[in-house]
Amino acid sequence: MTDRSDLELSLARQQRAAGFAIAGAVVVWMGLQFLGAQGYITTRVLFLFDFAALAVMVWALVVTYRVWRRKRANDSR
């Protein structure tokens, strides 16, 4: 019983981390886009942050997929 609950807690932490990463990336990205539109940040730097936000989204997608697969594998047992 404890193994299953430890696994569930671990998966919940991973899901929470992915959610916070997505939310944080979107908020930071939107703020930087606003500052870029005001002329405070150059286009080159904005592209760098665009790619960083994309990298966070890909990472969160991979984490979410891995959590989904582990849950699915454990539910079938």
Gaussian input, Z-matrix of N, CA and C with variables (Angstrom, degrees):
# hf/3-21g

backbone

0 1
 N
 C     1     B1
 C     2     B2     1     A1
 N     3     B3     2     A2     1     D1
 C     4     B4     3     A3     2     D2
 C     5     B5     4     A4     3     D3
 N     6     B6     5     A5     4     D4
 C     7     B7     6     A6     5     D5
 C     8     B8     7     A7     6     D6
 N     9     B9     8     A8     7     D7
 C    10    B10     9     A9     8     D8
 C    11    B11    10    A10     9     D9
 N    12    B12    11    A11    10    D10
 C    13    B13    12    A12    11    D11
 C    14    B14    13    A13    12    D12
 N    15    B15    14    A14    13    D13
 C    16    B16    15    A15    14    D14
 C    17    B17    16    A16    15    D15
 N    18    B18    17    A17    16    D16
 C    19    B19    18    A18    17    D17
 C    20    B20    19    A19    18    D18
 N    21    B21    20    A20    19    D19
 C    22    B22    21    A21    20    D20
 C    23    B23    22    A22    21    D21
 N    24    B24    23    A23    22    D22
 C    25    B25    24    A24    23    D23
 C    26    B26    25    A25    24    D24
 N    27    B27    26    A26    25    D25
 C    28    B28    27    A27    26    D26
 C    29    B29    28    A28    27    D27
 N    30    B30    29    A29    28    D28
 C    31    B31    30    A30    29    D29
 C    32    B32    31    A31    30    D30
 N    33    B33    32    A32    31    D31
 C    34    B34    33    A33    32    D32
 C    35    B35    34    A34    33    D33
 N    36    B36    35    A35    34    D34
 C    37    B37    36    A36    35    D35
 C    38    B38    37    A37    36    D36
 N    39    B39    38    A38    37    D37
 C    40    B40    39    A39    38    D38
 C    41    B41    40    A40    39    D39
 N    42    B42    41    A41    40    D40
 C    43    B43    42    A42    41    D41
 C    44    B44    43    A43    42    D42
 N    45    B45    44    A44    43    D43
 C    46    B46    45    A45    44    D44
 C    47    B47    46    A46    45    D45
 N    48    B48    47    A47    46    D46
 C    49    B49    48    A48    47    D47
 C    50    B50    49    A49    48    D48
 N    51    B51    50    A50    49    D49
 C    52    B52    51    A51    50    D50
 C    53    B53    52    A52    51    D51
 N    54    B54    53    A53    52    D52
 C    55    B55    54    A54    53    D53
 C    56    B56    55    A55    54    D54
 N    57    B57    56    A56    55    D55
 C    58    B58    57    A57    56    D56
 C    59    B59    58    A58    57    D57
 N    60    B60    59    A59    58    D58
 C    61    B61    60    A60    59    D59
 C    62    B62    61    A61    60    D60
 N    63    B63    62    A62    61    D61
 C    64    B64    63    A63    62    D62
 C    65    B65    64    A64    63    D63
 N    66    B66    65    A65    64    D64
 C    67    B67    66    A66    65    D65
 C    68    B68    67    A67    66    D66
 N    69    B69    68    A68    67    D67
 C    70    B70    69    A69    68    D68
 C    71    B71    70    A70    69    D69
 N    72    B72    71    A71    70    D70
 C    73    B73    72    A72    71    D71
 C    74    B74    73    A73    72    D72
 N    75    B75    74    A74    73    D73
 C    76    B76    75    A75    74    D74
 C    77    B77    76    A76    75    D75
 N    78    B78    77    A77    76    D76
 C    79    B79    78    A78    77    D77
 C    80    B80    79    A79    78    D78
 N    81    B81    80    A80    79    D79
 C    82    B82    81    A81    80    D80
 C    83    B83    82    A82    81    D81
 N    84    B84    83    A83    82    D82
 C    85    B85    84    A84    83    D83
 C    86    B86    85    A85    84    D84
 N    87    B87    86    A86    85    D85
 C    88    B88    87    A87    86    D86
 C    89    B89    88    A88    87    D87
 N    90    B90    89    A89    88    D88
 C    91    B91    90    A90    89    D89
 C    92    B92    91    A91    90    D90
 N    93    B93    92    A92    91    D91
 C    94    B94    93    A93    92    D92
 C    95    B95    94    A94    93    D93
 N    96    B96    95    A95    94    D94
 C    97    B97    96    A96    95    D95
 C    98    B98    97    A97    96    D96
 N    99    B99    98    A98    97    D97
 C   100   B100    99    A99    98    D98
 C   101   B101   100   A100    99    D99
 N   102   B102   101   A101   100   D100
 C   103   B103   102   A102   101   D101
 C   104   B104   103   A103   102   D102
 N   105   B105   104   A104   103   D103
 C   106   B106   105   A105   104   D104
 C   107   B107   106   A106   105   D105
 N   108   B108   107   A107   106   D106
 C   109   B109   108   A108   107   D107
 C   110   B110   109   A109   108   D108
 N   111   B111   110   A110   109   D109
 C   112   B112   111   A111   110   D110
 C   113   B113   112   A112   111   D111
 N   114   B114   113   A113   112   D112
 C   115   B115   114   A114   113   D113
 C   116   B116   115   A115   114   D114
 N   117   B117   116   A116   115   D115
 C   118   B118   117   A117   116   D116
 C   119   B119   118   A118   117   D117
 N   120   B120   119   A119   118   D118
 C   121   B121   120   A120   119   D119
 C   122   B122   121   A121   120   D120
 N   123   B123   122   A122   121   D121
 C   124   B124   123   A123   122   D122
 C   125   B125   124   A124   123   D123
 N   126   B126   125   A125   124   D124
 C   127   B127   126   A126   125   D125
 C   128   B128   127   A127   126   D126
 N   129   B129   128   A128   127   D127
 C   130   B130   129   A129   128   D128
 C   131   B131   130   A130   129   D129
 N   132   B132   131   A131   130   D130
 C   133   B133   132   A132   131   D131
 C   134   B134   133   A133   132   D132
 N   135   B135   134   A134   133   D133
 C   136   B136   135   A135   134   D134
 C   137   B137   136   A136   135   D135
 N   138   B138   137   A137   136   D136
 C   139   B139   138   A138   137   D137
 C   140   B140   139   A139   138   D138
 N   141   B141   140   A140   139   D139
 C   142   B142   141   A141   140   D140
 C   143   B143   142   A142   141   D141
 N   144   B144   143   A143   142   D142
 C   145   B145   144   A144   143   D143
 C   146   B146   145   A145   144   D144
 N   147   B147   146   A146   145   D145
 C   148   B148   147   A147   146   D146
 C   149   B149   148   A148   147   D147
 N   150   B150   149   A149   148   D148
 C   151   B151   150   A150   149   D149
 C   152   B152   151   A151   150   D150
 N   153   B153   152   A152   151   D151
 C   154   B154   153   A153   152   D152
 C   155   B155   154   A154   153   D153
 N   156   B156   155   A155   154   D154
 C   157   B157   156   A156   155   D155
 C   158   B158   157   A157   156   D156
 N   159   B159   158   A158   157   D157
 C   160   B160   159   A159   158   D158
 C   161   B161   160   A160   159   D159
 N   162   B162   161   A161   160   D160
 C   163   B163   162   A162   161   D161
 C   164   B164   163   A163   162   D162
 N   165   B165   164   A164   163   D163
 C   166   B166   165   A165   164   D164
 C   167   B167   166   A166   165   D165
 N   168   B168   167   A167   166   D166
 C   169   B169   168   A168   167   D167
 C   170   B170   169   A169   168   D168
 N   171   B171   170   A170   169   D169
 C   172   B172   171   A171   170   D170
 C   173   B173   172   A172   171   D171
 N   174   B174   173   A173   172   D172
 C   175   B175   174   A174   173   D173
 C   176   B176   175   A175   174   D174
 N   177   B177   176   A176   175   D175
 C   178   B178   177   A177   176   D176
 C   179   B179   178   A178   177   D177
 N   180   B180   179   A179   178   D178
 C   181   B181   180   A180   179   D179
 C   182   B182   181   A181   180   D180
 N   183   B183   182   A182   181   D181
 C   184   B184   183   A183   182   D182
 C   185   B185   184   A184   183   D183
 N   186   B186   185   A185   184   D184
 C   187   B187   186   A186   185   D185
 C   188   B188   187   A187   186   D186
 N   189   B189   188   A188   187   D187
 C   190   B190   189   A189   188   D188
 C   191   B191   190   A190   189   D189
 N   192   B192   191   A191   190   D190
 C   193   B193   192   A192   191   D191
 C   194   B194   193   A193   192   D192
 N   195   B195   194   A194   193   D193
 C   196   B196   195   A195   194   D194
 C   197   B197   196   A196   195   D195
 N   198   B198   197   A197   196   D196
 C   199   B199   198   A198   197   D197
 C   200   B200   199   A199   198   D198
 N   201   B201   200   A200   199   D199
 C   202   B202   201   A201   200   D200
 C   203   B203   202   A202   201   D201
 N   204   B204   203   A203   202   D202
 C   205   B205   204   A204   203   D203
 C   206   B206   205   A205   204   D204
 N   207   B207   206   A206   205   D205
 C   208   B208   207   A207   206   D206
 C   209   B209   208   A208   207   D207
 N   210   B210   209   A209   208   D208
 C   211   B211   210   A210   209   D209
 C   212   B212   211   A211   210   D210
 N   213   B213   212   A212   211   D211
 C   214   B214   213   A213   212   D212
 C   215   B215   214   A214   213   D213
 N   216   B216   215   A215   214   D214
 C   217   B217   216   A216   215   D215
 C   218   B218   217   A217   216   D216
 N   219   B219   218   A218   217   D217
 C   220   B220   219   A219   218   D218
 C   221   B221   220   A220   219   D219
 N   222   B222   221   A221   220   D220
 C   223   B223   222   A222   221   D221
 C   224   B224   223   A223   222   D222
 N   225   B225   224   A224   223   D223
 C   226   B226   225   A225   224   D224
 C   227   B227   226   A226   225   D225
 N   228   B228   227   A227   226   D226
 C   229   B229   228   A228   227   D227
 C   230   B230   229   A229   228   D228

   B1=1.4493
   B2=1.5305
   B3=1.3219
   B4=1.4610
   B5=1.5223
   B6=1.3370
   B7=1.4600
   B8=1.5238
   B9=1.2948
   B10=1.4613
   B11=1.5281
   B12=1.3180
   B13=1.4551
   B14=1.5294
   B15=1.3353
   B16=1.4652
   B17=1.5224
   B18=1.3228
   B19=1.4658
   B20=1.5196
   B21=1.3189
   B22=1.4572
   B23=1.5197
   B24=1.3230
   B25=1.4698
   B26=1.5245
   B27=1.3155
   B28=1.4591
   B29=1.5273
   B30=1.3114
   B31=1.4636
   B32=1.5285
   B33=1.3180
   B34=1.4665
   B35=1.5251
   B36=1.3260
   B37=1.4764
   B38=1.5222
   B39=1.3269
   B40=1.4661
   B41=1.5207
   B42=1.3274
   B43=1.4636
   B44=1.5237
   B45=1.3240
   B46=1.4658
   B47=1.5240
   B48=1.3290
   B49=1.4695
   B50=1.5202
   B51=1.3269
   B52=1.4633
   B53=1.5262
   B54=1.3128
   B55=1.4705
   B56=1.5144
   B57=1.3329
   B58=1.4642
   B59=1.5304
   B60=1.3315
   B61=1.4598
   B62=1.5271
   B63=1.3274
   B64=1.4608
   B65=1.5228
   B66=1.3243
   B67=1.4680
   B68=1.5272
   B69=1.3200
   B70=1.4615
   B71=1.5128
   B72=1.3272
   B73=1.4695
   B74=1.5215
   B75=1.3226
   B76=1.4661
   B77=1.5188
   B78=1.3314
   B79=1.4708
   B80=1.5329
   B81=1.3269
   B82=1.4712
   B83=1.5211
   B84=1.3277
   B85=1.4652
   B86=1.5270
   B87=1.3409
   B88=1.4633
   B89=1.5289
   B90=1.3204
   B91=1.4582
   B92=1.5219
   B93=1.3096
   B94=1.4656
   B95=1.5236
   B96=1.3214
   B97=1.4579
   B98=1.5299
   B99=1.3237
   B100=1.4598
   B101=1.5293
   B102=1.3399
   B103=1.4650
   B104=1.5210
   B105=1.3165
   B106=1.4618
   B107=1.5175
   B108=1.3264
   B109=1.4617
   B110=1.5307
   B111=1.3212
   B112=1.4679
   B113=1.5282
   B114=1.3220
   B115=1.4498
   B116=1.5159
   B117=1.3205
   B118=1.4559
   B119=1.5230
   B120=1.3189
   B121=1.4653
   B122=1.5265
   B123=1.3172
   B124=1.4613
   B125=1.5337
   B126=1.3126
   B127=1.4605
   B128=1.5147
   B129=1.2995
   B130=1.4673
   B131=1.5298
   B132=1.3065
   B133=1.4656
   B134=1.5257
   B135=1.3192
   B136=1.4610
   B137=1.5282
   B138=1.3252
   B139=1.4627
   B140=1.5250
   B141=1.2983
   B142=1.4534
   B143=1.5315
   B144=1.3208
   B145=1.4590
   B146=1.5209
   B147=1.3306
   B148=1.4640
   B149=1.5256
   B150=1.3098
   B151=1.4651
   B152=1.5269
   B153=1.3197
   B154=1.4650
   B155=1.5327
   B156=1.3178
   B157=1.4671
   B158=1.5210
   B159=1.3140
   B160=1.4690
   B161=1.5204
   B162=1.3144
   B163=1.4697
   B164=1.5293
   B165=1.3213
   B166=1.4652
   B167=1.5174
   B168=1.3273
   B169=1.4652
   B170=1.5293
   B171=1.3175
   B172=1.4653
   B173=1.5262
   B174=1.3317
   B175=1.4622
   B176=1.5269
   B177=1.3270
   B178=1.4621
   B179=1.5251
   B180=1.3140
   B181=1.4650
   B182=1.5252
   B183=1.3169
   B184=1.4653
   B185=1.5226
   B186=1.3168
   B187=1.4698
   B188=1.5224
   B189=1.3150
   B190=1.4570
   B191=1.5189
   B192=1.3147
   B193=1.4589
   B194=1.5292
   B195=1.3295
   B196=1.4670
   B197=1.5274
   B198=1.3242
   B199=1.4644
   B200=1.5244
   B201=1.3153
   B202=1.4570
   B203=1.5214
   B204=1.3297
   B205=1.4659
   B206=1.5245
   B207=1.3308
   B208=1.4760
   B209=1.5250
   B210=1.3220
   B211=1.4663
   B212=1.5130
   B213=1.3113
   B214=1.4642
   B215=1.5268
   B216=1.3227
   B217=1.4664
   B218=1.5243
   B219=1.3190
   B220=1.4706
   B221=1.5209
   B222=1.3127
   B223=1.4547
   B224=1.5233
   B225=1.3187
   B226=1.4771
   B227=1.5209
   B228=1.3285
   B229=1.4698
   B230=1.4801
   A1=110.97
   A2=117.11
   A3=118.86
   A4=111.42
   A5=117.14
   A6=118.35
   A7=110.92
   A8=115.60
   A9=119.31
   A10=111.23
   A11=117.08
   A12=118.59
   A13=111.01
   A14=118.01
   A15=120.36
   A16=110.49
   A17=116.33
   A18=120.25
   A19=110.43
   A20=116.86
   A21=119.99
   A22=111.78
   A23=117.31
   A24=120.37
   A25=111.30
   A26=116.24
   A27=120.55
   A28=111.04
   A29=116.62
   A30=120.34
   A31=111.18
   A32=116.25
   A33=119.63
   A34=110.70
   A35=117.10
   A36=120.20
   A37=110.96
   A38=116.31
   A39=119.94
   A40=111.15
   A41=116.58
   A42=120.12
   A43=111.18
   A44=116.24
   A45=120.60
   A46=110.65
   A47=117.10
   A48=120.68
   A49=110.61
   A50=117.13
   A51=120.48
   A52=110.53
   A53=116.90
   A54=120.38
   A55=112.61
   A56=116.18
   A57=119.53
   A58=111.38
   A59=116.91
   A60=120.27
   A61=110.69
   A62=116.64
   A63=120.26
   A64=110.38
   A65=116.37
   A66=120.11
   A67=111.39
   A68=116.71
   A69=120.08
   A70=112.47
   A71=116.47
   A72=120.21
   A73=110.95
   A74=116.69
   A75=119.78
   A76=110.81
   A77=117.17
   A78=120.00
   A79=110.63
   A80=116.68
   A81=119.86
   A82=110.27
   A83=116.33
   A84=120.21
   A85=110.88
   A86=116.74
   A87=119.47
   A88=111.70
   A89=116.23
   A90=119.34
   A91=112.17
   A92=116.21
   A93=119.30
   A94=111.66
   A95=117.39
   A96=120.06
   A97=110.43
   A98=115.55
   A99=119.46
   A100=110.93
   A101=115.67
   A102=118.90
   A103=111.57
   A104=116.55
   A105=119.96
   A106=111.88
   A107=116.67
   A108=119.98
   A109=111.27
   A110=116.76
   A111=120.84
   A112=111.76
   A113=117.27
   A114=121.27
   A115=114.77
   A116=118.00
   A117=121.20
   A118=112.92
   A119=117.15
   A120=121.33
   A121=108.09
   A122=116.43
   A123=119.87
   A124=110.52
   A125=114.73
   A126=121.47
   A127=111.07
   A128=116.92
   A129=120.78
   A130=111.29
   A131=116.04
   A132=120.26
   A133=109.98
   A134=117.70
   A135=120.55
   A136=111.04
   A137=117.33
   A138=119.92
   A139=110.87
   A140=117.79
   A141=121.33
   A142=110.34
   A143=116.73
   A144=119.86
   A145=112.39
   A146=117.48
   A147=119.99
   A148=110.18
   A149=116.73
   A150=120.38
   A151=111.51
   A152=117.13
   A153=119.68
   A154=110.42
   A155=117.41
   A156=120.65
   A157=110.37
   A158=117.27
   A159=120.28
   A160=111.32
   A161=116.52
   A162=119.86
   A163=110.63
   A164=117.47
   A165=120.55
   A166=110.22
   A167=117.11
   A168=120.50
   A169=111.44
   A170=117.14
   A171=120.51
   A172=109.87
   A173=116.92
   A174=120.10
   A175=110.80
   A176=116.96
   A177=120.75
   A178=111.10
   A179=117.10
   A180=120.75
   A181=110.88
   A182=116.99
   A183=121.04
   A184=110.53
   A185=117.70
   A186=121.16
   A187=109.94
   A188=117.34
   A189=120.96
   A190=111.01
   A191=117.64
   A192=121.57
   A193=111.00
   A194=116.33
   A195=119.48
   A196=111.27
   A197=117.79
   A198=121.06
   A199=109.41
   A200=117.28
   A201=121.21
   A202=111.15
   A203=116.21
   A204=120.05
   A205=111.40
   A206=116.93
   A207=119.75
   A208=110.77
   A209=117.54
   A210=119.94
   A211=110.57
   A212=116.02
   A213=120.75
   A214=111.17
   A215=116.25
   A216=120.72
   A217=111.08
   A218=117.58
   A219=121.06
   A220=112.24
   A221=118.38
   A222=120.73
   A223=111.85
   A224=116.54
   A225=119.55
   A226=112.01
   A227=118.43
   A228=121.47
   A229=112.39
   D1=-40.26
   D2=-177.97
   D3=-69.64
   D4=-31.81
   D5=178.71
   D6=-63.30
   D7=-42.15
   D8=-179.90
   D9=-66.37
   D10=-41.71
   D11=-179.56
   D12=-69.71
   D13=-34.81
   D14=175.58
   D15=-64.00
   D16=-40.57
   D17=177.84
   D18=-64.64
   D19=-43.54
   D20=179.21
   D21=-63.22
   D22=-38.96
   D23=176.97
   D24=-65.54
   D25=-40.28
   D26=178.39
   D27=-63.86
   D28=-44.17
   D29=178.88
   D30=-65.84
   D31=-37.97
   D32=178.07
   D33=-64.55
   D34=-40.28
   D35=177.39
   D36=-63.27
   D37=-41.23
   D38=179.06
   D39=-64.75
   D40=-41.69
   D41=177.92
   D42=-64.03
   D43=-41.64
   D44=178.86
   D45=-63.47
   D46=-42.66
   D47=179.01
   D48=-62.49
   D49=-41.77
   D50=178.70
   D51=-64.59
   D52=-41.35
   D53=178.82
   D54=-63.94
   D55=-45.16
   D56=177.94
   D57=-64.76
   D58=-36.40
   D59=178.78
   D60=-64.57
   D61=-43.15
   D62=178.64
   D63=-63.71
   D64=-49.16
   D65=-178.97
   D66=-61.64
   D67=-44.50
   D68=179.69
   D69=-64.40
   D70=-41.73
   D71=179.82
   D72=-63.67
   D73=-40.64
   D74=-179.40
   D75=-67.50
   D76=-43.15
   D77=-179.41
   D78=-64.65
   D79=-45.93
   D80=179.46
   D81=-64.62
   D82=-42.71
   D83=-179.29
   D84=-62.00
   D85=-43.54
   D86=179.16
   D87=-64.79
   D88=-39.91
   D89=177.59
   D90=-63.59
   D91=-42.04
   D92=179.02
   D93=-68.45
   D94=-35.12
   D95=176.31
   D96=-63.78
   D97=-39.49
   D98=177.01
   D99=-63.24
   D100=-45.99
   D101=179.18
   D102=-64.79
   D103=-34.81
   D104=176.90
   D105=-66.40
   D106=-38.56
   D107=178.25
   D108=-66.87
   D109=-28.48
   D110=177.82
   D111=-79.90
   D112=-11.43
   D113=177.78
   D114=95.20
   D115=9.94
   D116=-178.53
   D117=-83.38
   D118=-20.80
   D119=-176.98
   D120=-127.33
   D121=137.91
   D122=-179.24
   D123=-75.22
   D124=161.97
   D125=-179.97
   D126=-62.98
   D127=-37.31
   D128=-179.77
   D129=-61.73
   D130=-42.50
   D131=178.85
   D132=-69.39
   D133=-37.28
   D134=177.82
   D135=-62.15
   D136=-40.55
   D137=176.82
   D138=-62.43
   D139=-37.84
   D140=177.48
   D141=-61.16
   D142=-45.03
   D143=178.36
   D144=-70.71
   D145=-29.84
   D146=173.93
   D147=-61.50
   D148=-46.24
   D149=179.48
   D150=-67.33
   D151=-35.05
   D152=176.42
   D153=-64.98
   D154=-41.48
   D155=177.71
   D156=-64.71
   D157=-39.87
   D158=176.17
   D159=-62.80
   D160=-39.59
   D161=178.67
   D162=-63.60
   D163=-40.11
   D164=177.42
   D165=-64.19
   D166=-40.87
   D167=179.41
   D168=-64.66
   D169=-41.13
   D170=177.95
   D171=-64.96
   D172=-44.05
   D173=178.15
   D174=-58.96
   D175=-45.04
   D176=-179.90
   D177=-64.74
   D178=-36.64
   D179=177.01
   D180=-64.21
   D181=-42.89
   D182=178.55
   D183=-64.54
   D184=-44.08
   D185=179.09
   D186=-62.74
   D187=-44.51
   D188=179.91
   D189=-63.09
   D190=-41.69
   D191=178.38
   D192=-63.44
   D193=-43.24
   D194=179.68
   D195=-65.00
   D196=-39.56
   D197=177.31
   D198=-63.72
   D199=-44.32
   D200=179.75
   D201=-59.86
   D202=-42.98
   D203=-179.70
   D204=-66.35
   D205=-41.39
   D206=179.75
   D207=-66.62
   D208=-39.71
   D209=177.43
   D210=-64.27
   D211=-42.40
   D212=-179.39
   D213=-64.39
   D214=-40.72
   D215=179.63
   D216=-67.10
   D217=-38.33
   D218=-179.61
   D219=-76.11
   D220=-28.52
   D221=178.01
   D222=-72.52
   D223=-26.87
   D224=-178.86
   D225=-79.88
   D226=-11.53
   D227=-179.34
   D228=-80.76

